[in-house]
């Protein structure tokens, strides 16, 4: 009689669906892909922050935070880390916020938001 190999569980069952891996719809400095968002970010940064927070059903004071970028990135399976999110929001908060808003707009247009 030959012994059977033990069963190894590779993935744990989850309570919900695991988001598919995707990428940002636009680059961090891709302002010309949506000039309206870029202009709003330049001239009314707070308004854009409130729009992003509202789009994500979060507190209007959180739109520019590392937590908001991390929440969005993990919700859509965008690769990265909290450290990356921190550095992006620290070094270029305007570009970070505009990138999130452009991504939201594109995902809405594709009906995946």
N, C-alpha and C positions, 0 to 999 in steps of 0.2 A: 504494500500500500504506500502510495506516495502522498506526502503532505502538501496541502494546497498553500499557495503563497497568501499572506495576509492581505486583506483589502485595505488600500490606502485611500483615504478621502483627501482629494486635492482641493476642492472648494467647499466651503461651508454653505449650508442652505441659508438663504436670506429672507427677511420679512417682505421685501419688495423687489422691484426690478433693479438691476444694476445698470447705471447709465452707460451708454455706449461711448467709447472713446471718440472724441472729435477734436477739432482744433479751433482756434479763434477764426472767425470769419474774415477778419482784416488784421493787418499787422499793427503793432503798437503806434507807429508813426505814420499810419496810412490816412492822414487827415483828408487828402483830396478825394478819397473814395466816398465821403459824405461831408461836403463842406458845411452843410447846415449844422450838423452836430459839432463840427470843429469850431465854427463861429460862436455857437452857443457856449461851448466850453471855454473859449477865450474871453468873451464879453460878459457872460453870466454863469460862471462856474457853479455858484450855489444853486441856480435854477436847474442846471443839468444834473447836479447831485440829487436834488429832490425828485426829478423825473426818474432817475435810475432806481432810487430807493422805492419809489412808488411802483415802478414796473415789477419789482421783485417782492412787493408787499412787505417791505421792511420799514423801520423807523426813518423818517425823512432826514434825520441827522446822521445816518450811517452811510450815505451814498458814496462817500469818498474813502471809506475805511478799508483796511487790509481784509477785515472779516467779510466785507461785501464782495470784494474781488474773489476771495477764496470760496465763498458760498456759490457765487456764479460759476466759477471755474469747475468746482466739484459737481455742481448740479448738471452740467453738460458734459462731464467727462473730459474736460480740457486738461492735458498734461501740465504739470507744474508743481510747485511746492509753496508752502506758506512763506518760506524765505524769499522765493522769487516774487511773490505777491507783495511782500514787505518792501523789497528793493524797488520794484516798479512804482508803487504808490509813494514811496519816499522821494525817489529821484525825479519822477515825472508824473505827479498826480493828475495833471490835465490830460496827458496822453492816456493814462490808465482809464480815467473816467470816460473819455471819448471812445476808447476801444470797447468798453463794456456796452455803451449805448449803441454804437454801430452794430455790435454783435446782436444785441436785443432786436434792433430794427430788422436786421437780415433774417434772424430766426423767425420773427413774426411774419415776414414776407414768405418764408418757406413753410409757414404753419407748424413750426416745431417749438415755438416758445410757449 
